[in-house]
Amino acid sequence: MGVRRRQFLACVLGAAVAVPGVAAAATAPDSSGTDASAAAAASEPGRWKAHTFDFWFMGFTATYSCDGLADKLKLLLQQAGASKDVKVVPLCTRDYGRPDSFAEAKLTFASLQPVSAGSSSGAGAAEPVVAGVWRHVVLMPQRPLLLQGGDCELVEQFRQRLLPLFATRNLQDQVSCVPYQDSGNQFRLSFEVFVAAAAGEHTNADTNAEQKTGRTP
């Protein structure tokens, strides 16, 4: 009986030692997901391309002051990953802050363009190569904070005239503006844009915080 009892106790103790080992293996972090995320966020080479653009707004629903239009345009350009030195100069035919049917602004900015392997000539070749990543952007009412339903026509014209100056992919265009309908325009413009890696984490939420003190049209 003494021998059998000792054998039984040895088996129980062996099992007790083995169980923590199993638990440790079960709770060990899985690095496969981290590796996949790192691969998805891998940077690509890019070069800045400079742009100068005279933008005049033509719409039926919203009427912007010239400085209000400039604020909204700068917001949209920042969302699309324009260079940090982006400049939007309002060209006013009326006083600042007053609605202007002929609101206009002069835009000076640069967009990051991917550099294909082996390309070393052509426009912009003198610009230094910088690391870029693809960032997902969604433009819709309240995203970022200062966009409203009445900005539908402005977002539509931004998509048509300015967005082609950026490197984009996976565009999903759900912008269909109804004239003279301010609250009824629930637009949504979604796309991935090539931006500088250092700005890759600059999200809509970041811009919401930055723009809380900005002017509205």
N, C-alpha and C positions, 0 to 999 in steps of 0.2 A: 504493500500500500504506500510506503514511504517513497519508493522509486517512482510509482505512477503519479503520486502527487507532485514530485519535483518536475517530472516531464510535463505535467499539465501547466504548472506555473511558468515553466520556460516558454511554452507555446504562447501563453497569454502575454508575457512580457515582450516576446518577439513581435507579436501583433501590435502592441502598444507603441513600439519603436517605429514600426513601419508606417503607421497611420499618419504621423506628422509629415513624413516624406512625401506621401501621396498628396496631402493637402498643399504642401509647398509647390509641388509640380502643377497642381490645378490652378493655383493663384499666380503663377509666374507670368509676367507681362508678355504679351504676344507682340513681337517687333515687326511682324509682317505688315500690319496696318500702318505703322509709322514709316516703314520703308516705302510703301505705296504712296503715302501722302507726300513724302519728300521727293519722290520721282515726279509726281504730278506738278509740284511747285518748282521744278527745275527751271533755272533761268536760261534765256536765249540771248544771243547778241543782238543789239539794235543800235540805230543811229537816230539822232534828232533831225527832224526836217522842219524848217522854219516856214511860217505862213503869215500872210497879211490879208485881212478880209474885211471888206466894208459890208456890214450887215444892216439891212433895213427891214423892219417888221411890217408885214401886211396881213391884217387879220380882221375878222368881223366881230369877235366876241370880246377880247381884251384890248384895252388901250393902255399903253405903258407911258410913264414919264421917261424921258431919255436916260436919266440915271437909274430908274427902276429897271429898264430894259438891260442896261449894262450890268447890273447886279445879277439878273437872271442868267444872262449869257455867260458871265464869269463862272457862275455856279455850275452850269451845264458843261463848260469846258473843263473845269476841275474834275467833274465826275468822269469825263472821258479820258483823264490822265494827261491833260496838257501840261507843258513845262511849268515849273514853279514861277517863272518870271512872266506868266501870262499877263497881258495888259488889255483892258477893255476901256476905251475912251468914249464916253457918250458925246454924240454930236447933236446938240440941242437947237431946235428952232424956237422953243419956248423956254420959260424959266425952269430951273431944276424943280422937280417934284410935281410939275403940272402935267396932266395927261396930254400926250402928243400923238396925233394920228400918223405923224411922219417920224416917229422915233427911230433913231439910227445910232450905230456905234461902230467904231473902228477897232478891229481885233488884231492883236499881234501875239502869236504864240508858236509853240513848236509841238509836234506830235512825234512819238517814238515809232520808228518803222523797223521791222525785223530785217536783219542782214542775212542774206542767203550765204551758204558756204562758198567760199572762194571769190565772193564779189568784193572788189576793191576799187572799182571805178564808177563813174556816173555822179549824178547830183548828190551832194551830201557826203561824198566819200572822204572829204577832209575832216568831217566831224569825228570825234573820238567814239569808239565803240563802248557802249555801256550795257550792263545786264538788264534784261527786261523779262517780265512775266505777263501771263494772261490773267486779267482780272474780270470777274463777272460784275456787271452793272445793271441795275434795274431803275428805270425812271417812271414814276407814277405819282399820283397825288399823295402828298405827304412823305414822299420818298425821293429825294431828301425833303427835309421838313418844309422848305419854302415853296415847293412846287404845289400848285393847286389845280383844281379842275379847269379853271379859266386859262391855264397855261398850255392847254392842249395844242392850240395852233402854233405856239412858240416851239414846243417840243417837236411838232411835225416839221416845221421849217428847219430846226436844228438837225433833225434826221436827214432831211433832203439836201441841205446845203453845207453843213459843217461836219457831220459824222463821217462822210466819205473821205475826209482829210486824215482820218485816223485809221490805224490797222485794226480791223474788227473781224469777228467771226461769230457764227451761231446767232445771227440776228433774228429776233422774234418781234415782229412789228404788229402791235395791236393798238395802233393810234388811228382813230377815225373820229375826227372832230365834227361836231354838229354846230353850225353857226348860231350865234346868239344864245347858246345853251351853256351857261357858266357851270352850274352844279352837275349837269348831266353827262359831262365828258369824263369818263373813267378810263383814261388811256393807260397803256402799259408798253414800254419799250425796253426790251431786254437784249443784252449783247455781251460778248467778251471783247475786251480791248487790250491791246499791247501797251503796257505802261512800264516805267522805270521800276526796277525791283525794289528800290528803297521806298517807293510809293505804293507797292503792291497791297499793303494792308490798310491803305487809306480808303475806308468804306463810306457808304452813305451815312452811317451813324456818325462818323468822324465829321463829315461836312455839316450834318445837322447841328452839332455843337458849335462849329466855327461860324455858322451863318445866322445864329439866333439874334444877333444884333444888327443884321444887314437890313437894307431898305427894301421895301416892297413896292410893287408898281402902283 
